[in-house]
């Protein structure tokens, strides 16, 4: 099982702005931004792709499997281009973190009460 500290280290390493893949993607994005028509097409494509993934995730939520994970993935894709999606994903991450802390505290309290 992955500890919280290991997970946080992996997140920080993945968000490193000097990673070669991030630099390449930033260069491509800068190139797209210099062409207004291409930028509009790019934004539409990101919106359609990210929105499709988020809707698919919402359809998967009642089924067994990674429904919410797919929703978060869709919001992450949308968040690369749209500020509102980045804010919504951050809000949902905070709420999920709070819920997870509450759930673990509840589970610990039940386990100690049962003994």
MMTF fields as JSON, N, C-alpha, C and O atoms, coordinates in Angstrom:
{
  "mmtfVersion": "1.0.0",
  "mmtfProducer": "UNKNOWN",
  "numBonds": 459,
  "numAtoms": 460,
  "numGroups": 115,
  "numChains": 1,
  "numModels": 1,
  "chainsPerModel": [1],
  "groupsPerChain": [115],
  "chainIdList": ["A"],
  "bondAtomList": [4, 2, 8, 6, 12, 10, 16, 14, 20, 18, 24, 22, 28, 26, 32, 30, 36, 34, 40, 38, 44, 42, 48, 46, 52, 50, 56, 54, 60, 58, 64, 62, 68, 66, 72, 70, 76, 74, 80, 78, 84, 82, 88, 86, 92, 90, 96, 94, 100, 98, 104, 102, 108, 106, 112, 110, 116, 114, 120, 118, 124, 122, 128, 126, 132, 130, 136, 134, 140, 138, 144, 142, 148, 146, 152, 150, 156, 154, 160, 158, 164, 162, 168, 166, 172, 170, 176, 174, 180, 178, 184, 182, 188, 186, 192, 190, 196, 194, 200, 198, 204, 202, 208, 206, 212, 210, 216, 214, 220, 218, 224, 222, 228, 226, 232, 230, 236, 234, 240, 238, 244, 242, 248, 246, 252, 250, 256, 254, 260, 258, 264, 262, 268, 266, 272, 270, 276, 274, 280, 278, 284, 282, 288, 286, 292, 290, 296, 294, 300, 298, 304, 302, 308, 306, 312, 310, 316, 314, 320, 318, 324, 322, 328, 326, 332, 330, 336, 334, 340, 338, 344, 342, 348, 346, 352, 350, 356, 354, 360, 358, 364, 362, 368, 366, 372, 370, 376, 374, 380, 378, 384, 382, 388, 386, 392, 390, 396, 394, 400, 398, 404, 402, 408, 406, 412, 410, 416, 414, 420, 418, 424, 422, 428, 426, 432, 430, 436, 434, 440, 438, 444, 442, 448, 446, 452, 450, 456, 454],
  "bondOrderList": [1, 1, 1, 1, 1, 1, 1, 1, 1, 1, 1, 1, 1, 1, 1, 1, 1, 1, 1, 1, 1, 1, 1, 1, 1, 1, 1, 1, 1, 1, 1, 1, 1, 1, 1, 1, 1, 1, 1, 1, 1, 1, 1, 1, 1, 1, 1, 1, 1, 1, 1, 1, 1, 1, 1, 1, 1, 1, 1, 1, 1, 1, 1, 1, 1, 1, 1, 1, 1, 1, 1, 1, 1, 1, 1, 1, 1, 1, 1, 1, 1, 1, 1, 1, 1, 1, 1, 1, 1, 1, 1, 1, 1, 1, 1, 1, 1, 1, 1, 1, 1, 1, 1, 1, 1, 1, 1, 1, 1, 1, 1, 1, 1, 1],
  "groupList": [{"groupName": "UNK", "atomNameList": ["N", "CA", "C", "O"], "elementList": ["N", "C", "C", "O"], "formalChargeList": [0, 0, 0, 0], "bondAtomList": [1, 0, 2, 1, 3, 2], "bondOrderList": [1, 1, 2], "singleLetterCode": "X", "chemCompType": "L-PEPTIDE LINKING"}],
  "groupTypeList": [0, 0, 0, 0, 0, 0, 0, 0, 0, 0, 0, 0, 0, 0, 0, 0, 0, 0, 0, 0, 0, 0, 0, 0, 0, 0, 0, 0, 0, 0, 0, 0, 0, 0, 0, 0, 0, 0, 0, 0, 0, 0, 0, 0, 0, 0, 0, 0, 0, 0, 0, 0, 0, 0, 0, 0, 0, 0, 0, 0, 0, 0, 0, 0, 0, 0, 0, 0, 0, 0, 0, 0, 0, 0, 0, 0, 0, 0, 0, 0, 0, 0, 0, 0, 0, 0, 0, 0, 0, 0, 0, 0, 0, 0, 0, 0, 0, 0, 0, 0, 0, 0, 0, 0, 0, 0, 0, 0, 0, 0, 0, 0, 0, 0, 0],
  "groupIdList": [1, 2, 3, 4, 5, 6, 7, 8, 9, 10, 11, 12, 13, 14, 15, 16, 17, 18, 19, 20, 21, 22, 23, 24, 25, 26, 27, 28, 29, 30, 31, 32, 33, 34, 35, 36, 37, 38, 39, 40, 41, 42, 43, 44, 45, 46, 47, 48, 49, 50, 51, 52, 53, 54, 55, 56, 57, 58, 59, 60, 61, 62, 63, 64, 65, 66, 67, 68, 69, 70, 71, 72, 73, 74, 75, 76, 77, 78, 79, 80, 81, 82, 83, 84, 85, 86, 87, 88, 89, 90, 91, 92, 93, 94, 95, 96, 97, 98, 99, 100, 101, 102, 103, 104, 105, 106, 107, 108, 109, 110, 111, 112, 113, 114, 115],
  "secStructList": [7, 7, 7, 2, 2, 2, 2, 2, 2, 2, 2, 2, 2, 2, 6, 7, 6, 6, 1, 2, 2, 2, 2, 2, 2, 2, 2, 2, 2, 2, 2, 2, 2, 6, 7, 2, 2, 2, 2, 2, 2, 2, 2, 2, 2, 2, 2, 2, 2, 2, 2, 2, 2, 2, 2, 2, 2, 2, 2, 2, 6, 6, 1, 1, 1, 7, 2, 2, 2, 2, 2, 2, 2, 2, 2, 2, 2, 2, 2, 6, 6, 7, 2, 2, 2, 2, 2, 2, 2, 2, 2, 2, 2, 2, 2, 2, 2, 2, 2, 2, 2, 2, 2, 2, 2, 2, 2, 2, 2, 2, 2, 2, 2, 2, 7],
  "xCoordList": [0.844, 0.0, 0.892, 1.933, 0.492, 1.248, 0.918, -0.25, 1.957, 1.727, 1.42, 1.679, 0.873, 0.53, 1.775, 1.748, 2.859, 4.111, 4.658, 5.109, 4.616, 5.077, 4.214, 4.724, 2.914, 1.992, 2.268, 2.282, 2.486, 2.792, 4.097, 4.194, 5.117, 6.385, 6.183, 6.752, 5.374, 5.111, 4.345, 4.596, 3.422, 2.664, 3.584, 3.505, 4.459, 5.402, 6.336, 6.608, 6.823, 7.712, 6.975, 7.56, 5.708, 4.927, 4.599, 4.358, 4.587, 4.269, 5.51, 5.404, 6.686, 7.929, 7.873, 7.766, 7.941, 7.83, 9.047, 8.983, 10.152, 11.369, 11.503, 12.508, 10.504, 10.52, 10.516, 9.797, 11.295, 11.372, 10.019, 9.781, 9.14, 7.826, 7.021, 6.349, 7.089, 6.375, 6.941, 6.188, 8.267, 8.873, 8.443, 8.151, 8.399, 7.978, 6.512, 6.174, 5.663, 4.247, 4.049, 3.189, 4.84, 4.755, 5.176, 4.581, 6.193, 6.64, 5.57, 5.329, 4.931, 3.837, 2.692, 2.107, 2.376, 1.279, 1.589, 0.699, 2.818, 3.216, 3.081, 2.667, 3.429, 3.298, 1.829, 1.486, 0.967, -0.475, -1.03, -1.869, -0.573, -1.077, -0.727, -1.386, 0.293, 0.655, -0.257, -0.182, -1.104, -2.012, -3.462, -3.941, -4.165, -5.511, -6.509, -7.296, -6.49, -7.453, -7.164, -8.075, -5.898, -5.514, -5.831, -6.216, -5.671, -5.981, -7.462, -7.815, -8.329, -9.773, -10.095, -10.894, -9.468, -9.696, -9.189, -9.832, -8.033, -7.456, -8.378, -8.632, -8.877, -9.779, -11.047, -11.525, -11.582, -12.781, -12.477, -13.264, -11.328, -10.944, -10.755, -11.208, -10.085, -9.88, -11.228, -11.464, -12.111, -13.427, -14.247, -14.887, -14.227, -14.998, -14.423, -15.167, -13.115, -12.476, -12.641, -13.064, -12.314, -12.439, -13.881, -14.174, -14.787, -16.204, -16.729, -17.514, -16.289, -16.699, -16.22, -16.959, -14.98, -14.445, -15.213, -15.533, -15.511, -16.244, -17.655, -18.122, -18.329, -19.686, -19.635, -20.485, -18.652, -18.496, -18.289, -18.858, -17.478, -17.257, -18.537, -18.796, -19.342, -20.615, -21.547, -22.297, -21.505, -22.323, -21.828, -22.612, -20.534, -19.949, -20.075, -19.853, -20.424, -20.473, -21.363, -20.924, -22.593, -23.414, -22.937, -23.372, -22.069, -21.578, -20.33, -19.642, -20.034, -18.79, -17.601, -17.579, -16.644, -15.481, -15.066, -15.524, -14.203, -13.571, -14.35, -13.758, -15.633, -16.436, -15.932, -15.742, -15.713, -15.263, -13.851, -13.517, -13.034, -11.684, -11.728, -10.941, -12.636, -12.789, -13.324, -12.919, -14.23, -14.72, -13.567, -13.442, -12.719, -11.567, -10.599, -10.007, -10.438, -9.575, -10.132, -9.38, -11.443, -12.075, -11.903, -11.628, -12.065, -11.855, -10.398, -10.111, -9.482, -8.058, -7.761, -7.011, -8.34, -8.154, -8.76, -8.129, -9.966, -10.608, -9.82, -9.743, -9.242, -8.49, -7.223, -6.683, -6.739, -5.566, -5.889, -4.988, -7.17, -7.557, -8.548, -8.578, -9.356, -10.433, -10.241, -10.118, -10.217, -9.982, -11.079, -10.792, -12.335, -13.435, -13.273, -13.603, -12.767, -12.593, -11.456, -11.537, -10.401, -9.287, -9.757, -9.383, -10.582, -11.114, -12.052, -12.005, -12.903, -13.833, -13.074, -13.438, -12.026, -11.233, -10.544, -10.492, -10.016, -9.388, -10.384, -10.075, -11.581, -12.631, -13.0, -13.112, -13.189, -13.555, -12.438, -12.718, -11.189, -10.071, -10.074, -9.857, -10.322, -10.373, -11.52, -11.346, -12.687, -13.835, -13.573, -13.933, -12.95, -12.631, -11.62, -11.724, -10.647, -9.65, -10.312, -10.01, -11.209, -11.937, -12.79, -12.822, -13.485, -14.325, -13.468, -13.841, -12.329, -11.465, -10.932, -10.849, -10.572, -10.11, -11.25, -11.025, -12.463, -13.617, -13.872, -14.139, -13.793, -14.057, -13.035, -13.393, -11.764, -10.726, -10.886, -10.683, -11.25, -11.481, -12.672, -12.64, -13.704, -14.904, -14.568, -15.011, -13.783, -13.397, -12.545, -12.714, -11.632, -10.786, -11.632, -11.416, -12.589, -13.451, -14.294, -14.49, -14.793, -15.595, -14.745, -15.186, -13.515, -12.633, -12.281, -12.246, -12.022, -11.693, -12.916, -12.783, -14.105, -15.334, -15.677, -16.27, -15.321, -15.64, -14.75, -15.096, -13.616, -12.693, -13.011, -12.316],
  "yCoordList": [-1.178, 0.0, 1.245, 1.268, 2.245, 3.483, 4.395, 4.624, 4.907, 5.82, 7.215, 7.518, 8.039, 9.4, 10.206, 11.015, 9.988, 10.7, 10.318, 11.18, 9.012, 8.571, 9.166, 9.595, 9.189, 9.754, 11.237, 11.71, 11.965, 13.396, 13.629, 14.569, 12.78, 12.905, 12.679, 13.398, 11.683, 11.399, 12.539, 12.859, 13.148, 14.275, 15.45, 16.082, 15.747, 16.858, 16.588, 17.491, 15.361, 15.024, 15.142, 15.584, 14.757, 14.846, 16.268, 16.539, 17.184, 18.583, 19.434, 20.655, 18.81, 19.533, 20.239, 19.569, 21.576, 22.302, 22.133, 22.482, 21.608, 21.451, 20.06, 19.76, 19.223, 17.883, 18.03, 18.881, 17.226, 17.368, 17.29, 18.023, 16.416, 16.307, 17.596, 18.053, 18.172, 19.428, 20.561, 21.387, 20.609, 21.659, 21.517, 22.515, 20.278, 20.051, 20.47, 21.148, 20.064, 20.427, 21.932, 22.489, 22.596, 24.05, 24.72, 25.72, 24.175, 24.73, 24.559, 25.469, 23.391, 23.16, 24.115, 24.691, 24.279, 25.179, 26.626, 27.345, 27.06, 28.413, 28.589, 29.648, 27.555, 27.6, 27.714, 28.483, 26.948, 27.0, 28.385, 28.909, 28.972, 30.283, 31.399, 32.439, 31.201, 32.238, 32.218, 33.117, 31.219, 31.097, 31.101, 30.085, 32.233, 32.364, 31.31, 30.796, 30.99, 30.014, 28.623, 27.902, 28.27, 26.98, 26.93, 25.882, 28.05, 28.112, 27.841, 27.14, 28.389, 28.139, 26.663, 26.072, 26.082, 24.661, 23.815, 22.847, 24.195, 23.476, 23.539, 22.524, 24.739, 24.893, 24.063, 23.437, 24.061, 23.263, 21.776, 21.043, 21.344, 19.937, 19.528, 18.461, 20.375, 20.08, 20.036, 19.161, 20.982, 21.007, 19.774, 19.191, 19.38, 18.201, 16.926, 16.083, 16.791, 15.592, 15.499, 14.462, 16.569, 16.57, 16.429, 15.713, 17.122, 17.007, 15.6, 15.081, 14.994, 13.612, 12.65, 11.761, 12.83, 11.969, 12.185, 11.221, 13.447, 13.739, 13.15, 12.578, 13.285, 12.723, 11.202, 10.584, 10.603, 9.15, 8.728, 7.735, 9.484, 9.181, 9.279, 8.441, 10.309, 10.438, 9.275, 8.828, 8.786, 7.623, 6.362, 5.456, 6.307, 5.135, 5.163, 4.139, 6.302, 6.425, 5.364, 4.734, 5.128, 4.122, 2.686, 1.787, 2.459, 1.114, 0.835, 1.766, -0.438, -0.739, -0.387, -0.723, 0.278, 0.671, 2.094, 2.694, 2.628, 3.919, 5.124, 5.971, 5.228, 6.328, 7.698, 8.562, 7.911, 9.228, 9.523, 10.676, 8.511, 8.705, 9.221, 10.094, 8.692, 9.137, 10.568, 11.353, 10.916, 12.298, 13.248, 14.299, 12.877, 13.713, 13.826, 14.883, 12.76, 12.801, 13.779, 14.554, 13.743, 14.683, 16.126, 17.008, 16.367, 17.723, 18.153, 19.328, 17.207, 17.543, 17.948, 18.896, 17.239, 17.605, 18.982, 19.827, 19.208, 20.506, 21.607, 22.736, 21.277, 22.254, 22.735, 23.776, 22.003, 22.474, 23.689, 24.432, 23.901, 25.007, 25.974, 27.15, 25.499, 26.312, 26.488, 25.51, 27.736, 28.053, 27.479, 26.976, 27.553, 27.069, 25.581, 25.136, 24.816, 23.379, 23.114, 22.194, 23.916, 23.766, 24.069, 23.371, 25.117, 25.457, 24.369, 24.005, 23.85, 22.784, 21.532, 20.89, 21.175, 19.998, 20.197, 19.271, 21.399, 21.679, 21.576, 21.015, 22.119, 22.048, 20.593, 20.186, 19.812, 18.41, 17.618, 16.726, 17.924, 17.253, 17.557, 16.665, 18.824, 19.187, 18.468, 17.952, 18.431, 17.755, 16.261, 15.66, 15.666, 14.244, 13.964, 12.956, 14.845, 14.69, 14.776, 13.982, 15.735, 15.857, 14.626, 14.104, 14.166, 12.979, 11.787, 11.019, 11.612, 10.468, 10.515, 9.48, 11.704, 11.842, 11.492, 10.808, 11.953, 11.638, 10.144, 9.558, 9.52, 8.085, 7.268, 6.315, 7.647, 6.921, 7.104, 6.159, 8.313, 8.553, 7.723, 7.162, 7.661, 6.894, 5.41, 4.723, 4.921, 3.513, 3.182, 2.13, 4.09, 3.884, 3.891, 3.075, 4.809, 4.884, 3.625, 3.126, 3.11, 1.878, 0.683, -0.166, 0.637, -0.48, -0.451, -1.495, 0.74, 0.842, 0.575, 0.037, 0.946, 0.707, -0.78, -1.265, -1.497, -2.915, -3.761, -4.898, -3.22, -4.001, -3.94, -4.549],
  "zCoordList": [0.0, 0.0, 0.0, 0.657, -0.715, -0.847, 0.332, 0.648, 0.971, 2.081, 1.536, 0.371, 2.394, 1.986, 1.629, 0.702, 2.359, 2.08, 0.705, -0.049, 0.378, -0.943, -2.045, -3.08, -1.822, -2.796, -3.011, -4.148, -1.93, -2.043, -2.788, -3.577, -2.549, -3.276, -4.765, -5.587, -5.12, -6.533, -7.195, -8.357, -6.476, -7.023, -7.285, -8.338, -6.33, -6.498, -7.679, -8.471, -7.801, -8.918, -10.251, -11.24, -10.29, -11.519, -11.922, -13.098, -10.959, -11.254, -11.501, -11.613, -11.589, -11.816, -13.18, -14.206, -13.21, -14.479, -15.378, -16.557, -14.858, -15.65, -16.266, -16.91, -16.074, -16.671, -18.188, -18.711, -18.911, -20.377, -21.082, -22.042, -20.619, -21.257, -21.068, -21.993, -19.884, -19.634, -20.471, -20.986, -20.614, -21.455, -22.901, -23.561, -23.408, -24.788, -24.98, -25.951, -24.056, -24.158, -24.067, -24.751, -23.225, -23.113, -24.425, -24.828, -25.089, -26.368, -27.44, -28.234, -27.463, -28.431, -28.146, -29.064, -26.871, -26.498, -26.873, -27.329, -26.691, -27.094, -28.606, -29.078, -29.356, -30.808, -31.214, -32.112, -30.552, -30.847, -30.514, -31.247, -29.422, -29.001, -29.981, -29.988, -30.801, -31.777, -33.0, -33.837, -33.114, -34.258, -33.763, -33.26, -33.899, -33.309, -33.798, -33.002, -35.056, -35.579, -35.003, -34.595, -34.98, -34.422, -32.924, -32.405, -32.239, -30.806, -30.562, -29.613, -31.406, -31.269, -31.496, -30.77, -32.503, -32.782, -31.615, -31.208, -31.086, -29.952, -28.739, -28.091, -28.436, -27.28, -27.458, -26.511, -28.664, -28.933, -28.745, -28.148, -29.26, -29.124, -27.676, -27.262, -26.904, -25.48, -24.765, -23.932, -25.091, -24.461, -24.796, -23.921, -26.052, -26.465, -25.85, -25.348, -25.891, -25.359, -23.842, -23.332, -23.119, -21.664, -21.213, -20.256, -21.914, -21.571, -21.797, -21.004, -22.881, -23.163, -22.092, -21.669, -21.655, -20.596, -19.292, -18.596, -18.955, -17.712, -17.761, -16.776, -18.892, -19.025, -18.947, -18.306, -19.59, -19.497, -18.043, -17.591, -17.321, -15.906, -15.094, -14.231, -15.371, -14.649, -14.966, -14.098, -16.194, -16.541, -15.835, -15.55, -15.558, -14.902, -13.383, -12.738, -12.795, -11.333, -10.688, -9.726, -11.166, -10.471, -10.679, -9.96, -11.633, -11.901, -11.07, -10.651, -10.83, -10.121, -11.023, -12.207, -10.449, -11.243, -10.945, -9.974, -11.777, -11.491, -12.028, -12.697, -11.763, -12.291, -11.889, -12.745, -10.6, -10.134, -10.614, -10.888, -10.716, -11.228, -12.662, -13.031, -13.469, -14.851, -14.893, -15.751, -13.977, -13.898, -13.59, -14.218, -12.617, -12.278, -13.451, -13.668, -14.194, -15.375, -16.411, -17.001, -16.632, -17.555, -17.104, -17.918, -15.801, -15.283, -15.401, -15.632, -15.242, -15.398, -16.833, -17.069, -17.791, -19.205, -19.467, -20.101, -18.988, -19.168, -18.45, -18.935, -17.302, -16.517, -17.201, -16.827, -18.193, -18.924, -19.768, -20.157, -20.057, -20.932, -20.302, -20.665, -19.368, -18.81, -17.303, -16.566, -16.859, -15.447, -14.552, -13.466, -15.004, -14.181, -13.873, -12.774, -14.834, -14.61, -13.629, -12.815, -13.702, -12.769, -11.348, -10.406, -11.192, -9.868, -9.361, -8.186, -10.242, -9.849, -9.434, -8.449, -10.169, -9.816, -8.468, -7.658, -8.219, -6.928, -5.786, -4.735, -5.991, -4.978, -4.697, -3.541, -5.763, -5.579, -4.902, -4.101, -5.205, -4.533, -3.042, -2.223, -2.687, -1.267, -0.568, 0.536, -1.198, -0.587, -0.443, 0.569, -1.445, -1.373, -0.274, 0.425, -0.119, 0.946, 2.318, 3.209, 2.482, 3.761, 4.028, 5.142, 2.978, 3.139, 3.514, 4.401, 2.86, 3.128, 4.561, 5.221, 5.046, 6.431, 7.392, 8.39, 7.102, 7.945, 7.937, 8.985, 6.772, 6.639, 7.43, 8.123, 7.323, 8.075, 9.579, 10.341, 10.017, 11.44, 11.938, 13.033, 11.124, 11.466, 11.56, 12.48, 10.605, 10.592, 11.824, 12.44, 12.173, 13.358, 14.633, 15.529, 14.71, 15.899, 16.033, 17.141, 14.925, 14.978, 15.409, 16.183, 14.889, 15.229, 16.719, 17.369, 17.255, 18.686, 19.561, 20.66, 19.085, 19.855, 19.869, 20.833, 18.835, 18.74, 19.641, 19.962, 20.049, 20.888, 22.317, 23.131]
}
